[in-house]
């Protein structure tokens, strides 16, 4: 198993109501947003899927099963995230399940056409997960853009098993299943590559690692460097999950606190502010991602990303980004509101006729007036009204939003709005959920 001493991890899986009869394994499917993770999930699980909410969070989850080698594999689709440093509910859920969920293996999906960007998350996960596999998706798109990826070298540089696939046409899925079987069983292991930090940062980190290592009977060995980094950057967002897992708040342990304070003083004496320390820690991962990409990715066409660059310049520039966004969202709202009127009227008329028929039937059976009032004018009329009002705009709006997501426009909206939302202590991605709320509010105002 991935984390054999993870009682909270098993609890996280039980919250999914997943059946584990001893002949099944749990695989967490992680990755950045818009890398084809859902396509991989659907290709592997087919129709054997179910959805729900993560315990304590209004964040939806999806899980499904597939059979391979006489064994049942339960695939948990983790919310897309760019980092294990959580800044939203979705990222918090993703980090907690990846790190503490007790899955037998984590399969990280990356986009072959922009591998370097995806490697930031891959490297972070590799620092705290014992059984991991990298699934490089969209190999066909990379080939079209003249991008070549040396998968063997990539596996060597990362120290993890790597497989290239194209989930849309199913190529590479058999190899993926085969490697998932071997990785989740522990047959295929890897040796984590150490991240190189600036000398002063590493010196400060070593002092914390020394103290955290004293808890090796409670902390999995692969977590020690990762937890030490979190202590150095004072990221207390993991204190809750760690407290549930370890049974103790590691941030409040006296020897750990002293080591962290000593490391902090050492860095300040050498001119390192807290913000600079965090930047250097992140920068080390980014630098490592660049080094790996430089060794594993080659281009037959130097202008392979010229189209994306032009679109980024148009959709995210200060001059045109916001106006285009407002215009595009206004068009979608208009199509949704105006277009929903016609099916709403048809549904309302249909339900009205059904209501009249039900009333006549009850009158013919000489049912008491309260029966008609409760079941027809109460329950049925409410259900009919909600359906006729809600269903048409949802059937129009969500497919339109899905199209924007498939074309990669929604991340650009989040980028445009991030600066404004951060001033309110929020995140740019919350602009998308606000759009969903505003759409329904406008719809009810019209009604």
C-alpha positions as CSV (number, residue, x, y, z in Angstrom):
1,X,0.0,0.0,0.0
2,X,1.0,3.6,-0.6
3,X,1.0,4.8,3.0
4,X,0.6,1.7,5.2
5,X,0.3,3.7,8.5
6,X,-2.3,6.1,7.1
7,X,-5.4,5.7,9.1
8,X,-6.7,9.1,8.0
9,X,-5.9,8.1,4.4
10,X,-8.1,5.0,4.7
11,X,-10.8,7.2,6.2
12,X,-10.6,9.5,3.2
13,X,-11.2,6.6,0.9
14,X,-14.0,5.3,3.1
15,X,-15.7,8.7,2.7
16,X,-16.0,7.9,-1.0
17,X,-17.9,4.7,0.0
18,X,-15.5,2.7,-2.1
19,X,-15.5,-1.0,-1.7
20,X,-12.1,-2.6,-1.1
21,X,-12.4,-6.3,-0.8
22,X,-8.6,-6.9,-0.5
23,X,-8.3,-7.6,-4.3
24,X,-8.7,-4.0,-5.3
25,X,-6.5,-0.9,-5.4
26,X,-7.1,2.8,-5.2
27,X,-5.4,5.1,-7.8
28,X,-5.5,8.9,-7.4
29,X,-5.6,10.7,-10.8
30,X,-4.0,14.1,-10.4
31,X,-2.8,16.9,-12.7
32,X,-3.1,20.5,-13.7
33,X,-6.5,21.7,-15.1
34,X,-7.0,21.2,-18.8
35,X,-4.5,18.4,-19.4
36,X,-7.1,15.8,-20.5
37,X,-7.4,14.3,-17.0
38,X,-11.1,13.8,-17.4
39,X,-10.6,12.2,-20.8
40,X,-8.1,9.7,-19.2
41,X,-10.6,9.0,-16.4
42,X,-13.4,8.3,-18.8
43,X,-11.3,6.2,-21.1
44,X,-10.2,4.0,-18.2
45,X,-13.5,3.7,-16.3
46,X,-16.1,3.9,-19.1
47,X,-19.6,3.9,-17.6
48,X,-18.5,2.5,-14.2
49,X,-18.5,5.9,-12.5
50,X,-20.1,7.7,-9.6
51,X,-20.0,11.2,-8.3
52,X,-20.5,13.0,-4.9
53,X,-18.9,15.6,-2.7
54,X,-15.7,15.4,-0.7
55,X,-16.5,15.2,3.0
56,X,-16.8,18.7,4.5
57,X,-16.3,20.4,1.1
58,X,-18.7,21.5,-1.6
59,X,-16.2,20.2,-4.1
60,X,-17.5,17.4,-6.4
61,X,-15.6,14.2,-6.8
62,X,-15.7,11.5,-9.4
63,X,-14.6,7.9,-9.0
64,X,-14.8,4.9,-11.2
65,X,-13.6,1.4,-11.6
66,X,-11.8,-0.7,-14.2
67,X,-10.6,-4.3,-14.3
68,X,-7.0,-5.3,-15.2
69,X,-5.0,-8.5,-14.4
70,X,-7.9,-10.0,-12.4
71,X,-7.9,-7.0,-10.1
72,X,-10.3,-4.1,-9.6
73,X,-8.9,-0.6,-9.7
74,X,-10.8,2.3,-8.2
75,X,-9.8,5.5,-9.9
76,X,-10.4,8.8,-8.0
77,X,-10.4,11.9,-10.1
78,X,-8.7,14.5,-8.0
79,X,-9.6,18.2,-8.6
80,X,-7.2,19.9,-11.0
81,X,-4.4,21.9,-9.2
82,X,-1.3,23.8,-10.2
83,X,0.5,23.3,-6.8
84,X,0.4,21.5,-3.5
85,X,0.4,24.9,-1.8
86,X,-3.4,25.2,-1.6
87,X,-5.1,28.5,-2.2
88,X,-8.6,27.3,-2.8
89,X,-11.0,24.6,-1.6
90,X,-10.3,22.5,-4.8
91,X,-6.5,22.7,-4.3
92,X,-6.9,21.9,-0.6
93,X,-8.9,18.8,-1.5
94,X,-6.4,17.8,-4.2
95,X,-3.4,18.2,-1.9
96,X,-5.0,16.4,1.0
97,X,-6.0,13.4,-1.0
98,X,-2.8,13.2,-3.0
99,X,-0.6,13.4,0.2
100,X,-2.8,11.9,2.9
101,X,-5.5,9.9,1.0
102,X,-3.7,6.6,1.4
103,X,-4.1,5.7,-2.3
104,X,-2.0,2.8,-3.5
105,X,-0.5,5.0,-6.3
106,X,-0.9,8.5,-7.8
107,X,-1.0,8.9,-11.6
108,X,-0.2,12.4,-12.5
109,X,-1.5,13.5,-16.0
110,X,0.6,16.0,-17.9
111,X,0.0,17.8,-21.2
112,X,2.7,16.8,-23.7
113,X,2.3,20.1,-25.6
114,X,3.3,22.2,-22.5
115,X,5.3,19.7,-20.4
116,X,7.6,22.2,-18.7
117,X,4.6,24.0,-17.1
118,X,3.1,20.7,-15.8
119,X,6.4,19.5,-14.4
120,X,6.1,22.0,-11.5
121,X,3.3,19.9,-10.0
122,X,4.9,16.6,-11.0
123,X,8.1,17.5,-9.1
124,X,6.1,18.6,-6.0
125,X,4.1,15.4,-5.9
126,X,7.2,13.3,-6.4
127,X,8.6,14.8,-3.2
128,X,5.9,13.4,-1.0
129,X,4.3,10.3,-2.7
130,X,5.9,6.9,-2.5
131,X,4.2,5.3,-5.5
132,X,3.8,7.6,-8.5
133,X,3.5,7.3,-12.2
134,X,3.6,10.2,-14.8
135,X,1.1,9.9,-17.6
136,X,2.1,12.2,-20.5
137,X,-1.2,12.8,-22.4
138,X,-1.9,14.5,-25.7
139,X,1.1,13.0,-27.4
140,X,-0.7,13.5,-30.8
141,X,-1.1,17.2,-30.2
142,X,2.6,17.5,-29.3
143,X,3.5,15.7,-32.5
144,X,1.3,18.1,-34.6
145,X,3.2,21.0,-33.0
146,X,6.6,19.5,-33.8
147,X,7.3,18.6,-30.1
148,X,9.3,15.5,-29.4
149,X,9.5,14.0,-25.8
150,X,12.1,11.5,-24.8
151,X,10.1,9.5,-22.3
152,X,13.0,7.3,-21.2
153,X,15.1,10.4,-20.4
154,X,12.1,12.0,-18.7
155,X,11.6,9.0,-16.5
156,X,15.4,9.0,-15.7
157,X,15.4,12.7,-14.8
158,X,12.3,12.5,-12.6
159,X,13.1,9.1,-11.2
160,X,9.5,8.0,-11.8
161,X,7.8,5.6,-14.2
162,X,6.5,7.5,-17.3
163,X,4.1,6.5,-20.1
164,X,3.0,8.5,-23.1
165,X,-0.7,8.2,-24.2
166,X,-3.4,9.7,-26.3
167,X,-6.6,9.2,-24.2
168,X,-8.9,10.4,-27.0
169,X,-8.2,7.5,-29.3
170,X,-7.1,5.0,-26.5
171,X,-3.5,4.6,-27.6
172,X,-1.1,3.8,-24.7
173,X,-3.9,2.9,-22.3
174,X,-2.9,-0.8,-22.0
175,X,0.7,0.2,-21.2
176,X,-0.7,2.7,-18.6
177,X,-2.8,0.0,-16.9
178,X,0.2,-2.4,-16.9
179,X,2.5,0.2,-15.3
180,X,-0.2,1.2,-12.8
181,X,-0.5,-2.4,-11.7
182,X,3.3,-2.6,-11.1
183,X,3.6,0.8,-9.5
184,X,0.6,0.3,-7.1
185,X,2.0,-3.1,-6.1
186,X,5.4,-1.7,-5.3
187,X,7.0,-3.8,-8.1
188,X,8.2,-0.7,-9.8
189,X,9.8,1.8,-7.5
190,X,11.7,5.0,-8.0
191,X,14.4,7.1,-6.3
192,X,13.3,10.6,-5.7
193,X,15.6,13.2,-7.1
194,X,16.6,15.8,-4.5
195,X,15.8,19.4,-5.3
196,X,18.9,21.7,-5.1
197,X,18.3,24.8,-3.1
198,X,20.6,27.8,-2.6
199,X,23.3,27.1,0.0
200,X,21.8,29.2,2.7
201,X,18.3,27.8,2.2
202,X,19.7,24.2,2.3
203,X,21.6,24.9,5.5
204,X,18.5,26.2,7.2
205,X,16.5,23.3,5.9
206,X,19.0,20.7,7.1
207,X,18.4,21.9,10.7
208,X,14.7,21.4,10.5
209,X,15.1,18.0,8.7
210,X,17.3,16.9,11.6
211,X,14.5,17.5,14.1
212,X,11.7,16.2,11.9
213,X,13.7,13.0,11.3
214,X,13.4,12.3,15.0
215,X,9.7,11.5,14.3
216,X,10.6,8.9,11.7
217,X,8.5,6.3,13.6
218,X,5.4,8.3,12.8
219,X,6.3,10.1,9.6
220,X,6.9,8.3,6.3
221,X,10.5,8.8,5.2
222,X,9.5,10.4,1.9
223,X,7.5,13.1,3.8
224,X,10.4,14.4,5.9
225,X,12.0,16.8,3.3
226,X,8.6,18.0,2.1
227,X,7.3,18.7,5.7
228,X,10.6,20.5,6.5
229,X,10.1,22.7,3.5
230,X,6.6,23.5,4.6
231,X,7.9,24.4,8.1
232,X,10.6,26.6,6.6
233,X,8.0,28.6,4.6
234,X,5.6,28.6,7.5
235,X,2.8,27.0,5.5
236,X,0.4,26.1,8.3
237,X,-2.3,25.1,5.8
238,X,-1.0,21.5,6.2
239,X,-1.0,21.5,10.0
240,X,-4.7,20.3,10.1
241,X,-4.2,17.3,7.8
242,X,-0.9,16.4,9.4
243,X,-2.4,16.6,12.9
244,X,-5.1,14.1,11.8
245,X,-2.5,11.8,10.3
246,X,0.1,12.0,13.0
247,X,-2.1,12.6,16.0
248,X,0.0,15.6,16.9
249,X,0.4,19.2,15.7
250,X,4.0,19.2,14.4
251,X,4.0,23.0,14.2
252,X,3.6,23.2,17.9
253,X,6.3,20.7,18.9
254,X,8.9,22.5,21.0
255,X,12.0,21.0,19.3
256,X,10.5,21.6,15.8
257,X,9.5,25.2,16.7
258,X,13.0,25.9,18.0
259,X,14.6,24.5,14.8
260,X,12.2,26.5,12.6
261,X,12.9,29.7,14.6
262,X,16.6,29.1,14.4
263,X,16.5,28.6,10.7
264,X,14.4,31.7,10.3
265,X,16.9,33.8,12.3
266,X,19.8,32.3,10.3
267,X,18.2,33.3,7.0
268,X,17.3,36.8,8.2
269,X,20.8,37.3,9.4
270,X,21.9,36.5,5.9
271,X,19.4,38.9,4.3
272,X,16.6,36.5,3.4
273,X,13.1,37.8,4.1
274,X,10.2,35.4,4.4
275,X,8.9,36.4,1.0
276,X,12.4,35.9,-0.6
277,X,12.6,32.4,1.1
278,X,9.3,31.3,-0.4
279,X,10.3,32.7,-3.8
280,X,13.6,30.7,-3.7
281,X,11.8,27.5,-2.7
282,X,9.4,27.8,-5.5
283,X,12.1,29.0,-7.9
284,X,14.2,25.9,-7.2
285,X,11.3,23.7,-8.4
286,X,10.7,25.9,-11.5
287,X,14.5,25.7,-12.3
288,X,14.4,22.0,-11.9
289,X,11.4,21.8,-14.3
290,X,13.3,23.9,-16.8
291,X,16.3,21.7,-16.6
292,X,14.3,18.5,-17.1
293,X,12.3,20.0,-20.0
294,X,15.6,21.1,-21.6
295,X,17.0,17.6,-21.6
296,X,13.8,15.7,-22.6
297,X,11.9,18.0,-24.9
298,X,13.0,19.0,-28.4
299,X,11.3,21.0,-31.2
300,X,11.3,20.4,-34.9
301,X,9.4,23.7,-35.3
302,X,10.7,26.7,-33.4
303,X,7.4,28.5,-33.8
304,X,5.3,25.6,-32.5
305,X,3.6,27.8,-29.9
306,X,3.2,31.0,-32.1
307,X,-0.6,30.5,-32.3
308,X,-0.9,30.2,-28.5
309,X,1.4,33.2,-28.0
310,X,-0.8,35.3,-30.3
311,X,-4.0,34.2,-28.5
312,X,-2.4,34.9,-25.1
313,X,-1.4,38.4,-26.3
314,X,-5.0,39.0,-27.5
315,X,-6.9,37.5,-24.6
316,X,-4.7,38.5,-21.6
317,X,-3.2,41.8,-22.5
318,X,-4.2,44.9,-20.5
319,X,-5.6,46.6,-23.6
320,X,-7.8,43.8,-25.0
321,X,-8.1,41.1,-22.4
322,X,-10.8,42.6,-20.2
323,X,-13.0,44.1,-23.0
324,X,-12.9,40.7,-24.9
325,X,-13.8,38.9,-21.8
326,X,-16.7,41.1,-21.0
327,X,-18.0,41.0,-24.5
328,X,-17.7,37.2,-24.7
329,X,-19.4,36.6,-21.3
330,X,-22.2,39.1,-22.3
331,X,-22.8,37.2,-25.5
332,X,-23.0,33.9,-23.6
333,X,-25.4,35.4,-21.0
334,X,-27.6,36.9,-23.8
335,X,-27.7,33.5,-25.6
336,X,-28.5,31.8,-22.4
337,X,-31.3,34.1,-21.2
338,X,-33.0,34.8,-24.5
339,X,-32.5,31.2,-25.8
340,X,-33.9,29.7,-22.6
341,X,-37.2,31.6,-22.9
342,X,-38.6,29.4,-25.7
343,X,-38.0,25.9,-24.1
344,X,-39.1,27.3,-20.8
345,X,-42.4,28.4,-22.3
346,X,-42.9,25.0,-23.9
347,X,-42.1,23.1,-20.7
348,X,-44.3,25.4,-18.7
349,X,-47.2,24.8,-21.1
350,X,-46.6,21.0,-21.1
351,X,-46.5,20.8,-17.3
352,X,-49.6,23.0,-17.1
353,X,-51.5,20.5,-19.2
354,X,-50.2,17.6,-17.1
355,X,-51.3,19.5,-13.9
356,X,-54.8,19.9,-15.3
357,X,-55.0,16.2,-16.2
358,X,-53.9,15.3,-12.6
359,X,-56.5,17.7,-11.1
360,X,-59.3,16.1,-13.3
361,X,-58.2,12.6,-12.3
362,X,-58.4,13.4,-8.6
363,X,-61.7,15.2,-9.0
364,X,-63.1,12.1,-10.8
365,X,-62.1,9.9,-7.9
366,X,-63.7,12.4,-5.4
367,X,-60.4,12.8,-3.6
368,X,-60.4,15.3,-0.7
369,X,-59.4,18.9,-1.7
370,X,-56.3,18.7,0.5
371,X,-54.9,15.8,-1.6
372,X,-55.0,18.0,-4.8
373,X,-53.6,20.9,-2.9
374,X,-50.7,18.9,-1.5
375,X,-49.7,16.7,-4.4
376,X,-50.8,18.7,-7.5
377,X,-50.8,22.4,-6.6
378,X,-48.0,21.9,-4.1
379,X,-45.4,19.3,-5.0
380,X,-46.1,18.9,-8.7
381,X,-46.5,22.6,-9.5
382,X,-43.2,23.4,-7.6
383,X,-41.3,20.7,-9.4
384,X,-42.7,21.8,-12.7
385,X,-41.9,25.4,-12.1
386,X,-38.3,24.7,-11.0
387,X,-37.7,22.4,-14.0
388,X,-39.1,24.8,-16.6
389,X,-37.1,27.7,-15.1
390,X,-33.8,25.9,-14.3
391,X,-33.4,23.2,-16.9
392,X,-33.3,25.3,-20.2
393,X,-30.6,27.8,-19.1
394,X,-28.5,25.1,-17.6
395,X,-28.8,23.1,-20.8
396,X,-27.5,26.1,-22.8
397,X,-25.0,27.8,-20.4
398,X,-23.0,24.8,-19.3
399,X,-22.3,23.4,-22.8
400,X,-21.2,27.0,-23.8
401,X,-18.9,27.2,-20.8
402,X,-17.5,23.7,-21.6
403,X,-16.6,24.9,-25.1
404,X,-14.7,27.8,-23.7
405,X,-12.9,25.5,-21.3
406,X,-12.0,23.1,-24.1
407,X,-10.5,26.0,-26.1
408,X,-8.5,27.0,-23.1
409,X,-10.2,30.4,-22.6
410,X,-11.4,30.0,-19.0
411,X,-7.9,29.9,-17.5
412,X,-7.3,33.2,-19.3
413,X,-10.4,34.6,-17.7
414,X,-9.1,33.5,-14.3
415,X,-5.7,35.1,-15.2
416,X,-7.3,38.4,-16.1
417,X,-9.4,38.6,-12.9
418,X,-6.7,37.2,-10.5
419,X,-5.3,40.7,-9.7
420,X,-8.7,42.1,-8.8
421,X,-9.9,39.1,-6.8
422,X,-6.6,38.9,-4.8
423,X,-7.3,42.4,-3.5
424,X,-10.4,40.9,-1.9
425,X,-8.4,37.9,-0.5
426,X,-9.8,35.6,-3.2
427,X,-8.5,33.8,-6.3
428,X,-9.0,34.5,-10.0
429,X,-10.6,31.2,-10.5
430,X,-13.5,32.3,-8.3
431,X,-14.6,34.7,-11.1
432,X,-15.8,31.6,-13.0
433,X,-18.1,30.5,-10.1
434,X,-19.3,34.0,-9.8
435,X,-20.3,33.9,-13.5
436,X,-22.4,30.8,-12.7
437,X,-24.2,32.6,-9.9
438,X,-24.8,35.8,-11.9
439,X,-26.2,33.7,-14.8
440,X,-28.9,32.2,-12.5
441,X,-29.6,35.5,-10.8
442,X,-30.2,37.3,-14.1
443,X,-32.5,34.4,-15.2
444,X,-34.7,34.7,-12.1
445,X,-34.8,38.5,-12.4
446,X,-36.2,38.2,-15.9
447,X,-38.8,35.7,-14.7
